[in-house]
Amino acid sequence: MGMKSETLTTKSPTAAQSDPILDSLDPAFHIMRLLPYGFLRLPRLRLKLPTLTLPSAMTVYGIILLTYFMVVSGIVYDVIVEPPGIGSTQDRATGAVRPVVFLPGRVNGQYIIEGLSSGFMFVLGGIGIVLMDLALDRNRAKSLRISYASAGVSSVVIAYVMSMLFICIKIPAYLR
């Protein structure tokens, strides 16, 4: 078998640019194409495309932290169920009404303040972990690293102790 020449198989430039829509045999298509668009011209618009800049890393971190706070605080639960902001109970001995922040005995229910305070403790623990991570950077001054580490450890400890206290108030027989 002989070699085939590639010059015989190439298409002409006009054949490669032909559009199958314009090659239509439908006369109504050609009439509709010529009548309204034969004398109308598109205006020359000098529109500038908007340039979008990426947000800074701290902006993204703040948005993610706010979203995390809203999720762990139970904002969706608060919107759907509409619990009261704070509860109240009557003292048996004196008959005085005193406020109650935590809904005792119900694990699947909460007051609004209870959810917000628990969410704040979770966010405080997360910020403490971020501070401890910043303390590991060797390019920072030693005093700043010590400050980050101590603030991070104290934030995590406070968040843990307060979260355990919240659970003990919510479920009285939890640690017994």
C-alpha positions in Angstrom: 0.0 0.0 0.0 1.2 3.4 -0.9 1.4 6.4 1.3 -1.5 8.8 1.0 -0.8 12.5 0.7 -2.2 14.7 3.4 -2.7 17.6 1.1 -5.5 15.7 -0.6 -7.5 15.4 2.6 -7.3 19.0 3.8 -10.4 21.1 3.7 -10.5 24.6 2.2 -10.6 27.4 4.8 -14.1 28.5 3.7 -15.5 25.0 4.1 -14.1 24.7 7.7 -15.8 28.0 8.7 -19.2 27.2 7.3 -21.9 27.1 9.9 -24.5 24.2 9.7 -27.2 26.6 10.8 -26.6 28.9 7.9 -26.6 26.0 5.5 -30.3 25.3 6.4 -32.7 24.7 3.5 -35.6 26.2 5.4 -36.7 29.3 3.5 -38.5 30.7 6.6 -35.2 30.7 8.5 -33.5 32.7 5.8 -36.5 35.2 5.6 -36.5 35.6 9.4 -32.8 36.1 9.4 -32.8 38.8 6.7 -36.0 40.8 7.5 -35.6 42.0 11.1 -31.8 41.7 11.3 -31.0 43.1 7.8 -31.3 46.7 8.8 -30.8 46.5 12.6 -27.3 46.9 14.0 -26.1 46.1 17.4 -25.0 49.2 19.3 -21.3 49.5 20.3 -21.3 49.2 24.0 -18.2 49.7 26.1 -19.1 47.7 29.1 -16.5 47.0 31.7 -16.6 43.6 33.4 -16.6 43.9 37.1 -13.4 42.8 38.7 -13.8 40.6 41.7 -11.1 40.5 44.3 -10.6 37.7 46.7 -11.3 38.4 50.3 -8.5 38.4 52.8 -7.7 35.3 54.8 -8.9 36.9 58.0 -12.2 37.8 56.4 -12.7 34.2 55.3 -11.7 33.0 58.8 -14.2 35.4 60.4 -17.0 34.3 58.1 -16.2 30.6 58.8 -16.0 31.3 62.6 -19.3 33.1 62.6 -21.0 30.3 60.6 -19.6 27.8 63.1 -20.9 29.8 66.0 -24.4 29.9 64.4 -24.4 26.2 63.7 -23.3 25.1 67.2 -25.5 27.6 68.9 -28.6 26.1 67.4 -29.8 29.1 65.5 -31.8 26.9 63.2 -33.5 25.2 66.2 -34.2 28.7 67.6 -35.8 29.9 64.4 -37.9 26.7 63.9 -39.1 26.0 67.5 -39.0 29.6 68.8 -38.1 28.9 72.4 -38.1 31.6 75.0 -34.9 33.6 75.5 -34.7 32.6 79.2 -36.9 30.5 81.5 -38.1 31.0 85.0 -38.9 28.9 88.0 -40.7 29.6 91.3 -38.8 29.0 94.5 -40.8 26.6 96.8 -39.6 28.2 100.0 -40.1 31.9 99.3 -42.4 31.8 96.3 -40.1 34.2 94.4 -39.7 33.7 90.7 -36.1 33.4 89.6 -34.6 33.2 86.1 -33.3 29.9 84.7 -30.8 30.0 81.8 -30.6 26.2 81.2 -33.6 24.0 80.4 -33.1 21.2 82.9 -33.8 17.6 82.2 -34.3 18.0 78.4 -31.2 17.3 76.3 -33.1 18.0 73.0 -34.4 21.4 74.1 -32.8 24.7 74.9 -33.4 28.3 75.7 -31.9 30.9 73.4 -29.4 32.1 75.9 -28.3 28.5 76.7 -27.5 27.9 73.0 -25.6 31.2 72.6 -23.5 30.6 75.7 -22.7 27.0 74.7 -21.8 28.1 71.2 -19.6 30.8 72.6 -17.7 28.2 74.7 -17.2 26.0 71.6 -15.9 29.0 69.6 -13.6 30.0 72.6 -12.1 26.5 72.5 -11.6 26.7 68.8 -9.9 30.1 69.0 -7.7 28.6 71.8 -6.6 25.9 69.4 -5.8 28.4 66.7 -3.7 30.5 69.3 -1.8 27.4 70.3 -1.1 26.7 66.6 0.2 30.3 66.2 2.5 29.7 69.2 4.4 27.0 67.2 5.6 29.6 64.6 9.4 29.8 65.0 9.6 33.2 63.2 7.7 35.0 66.1 9.4 36.5 69.1 9.6 34.2 72.1 7.5 36.4 74.3 4.8 36.5 71.7 4.8 32.8 71.3 4.5 32.4 75.1 1.6 34.8 75.2 -0.1 32.9 72.3 0.5 29.6 74.0 -0.8 30.7 77.4 -3.9 32.4 76.0 -4.6 29.3 73.9 -4.2 26.9 76.7 -6.3 29.0 79.1 -9.0 29.5 76.4 -9.2 25.7 75.8 -9.3 25.0 79.6 -12.0 27.6 80.3 -14.1 26.4 77.4 -13.8 22.7 78.5 -14.6 23.4 82.2 -17.6 25.7 81.3 -19.0 23.2 78.8 -18.8 20.4 81.4 -20.5 22.7 83.9 -23.2 23.4 81.4 -23.7 19.7 80.9 -23.9 19.1 84.6 -26.5 21.8 85.0 -28.5 20.5 82.1 -28.3 16.8 83.2 -27.9 16.7 87.0 -26.9 13.0 87.2 -24.2 13.3 84.4 -21.0 12.9 86.5 -22.3 10.8 89.3 
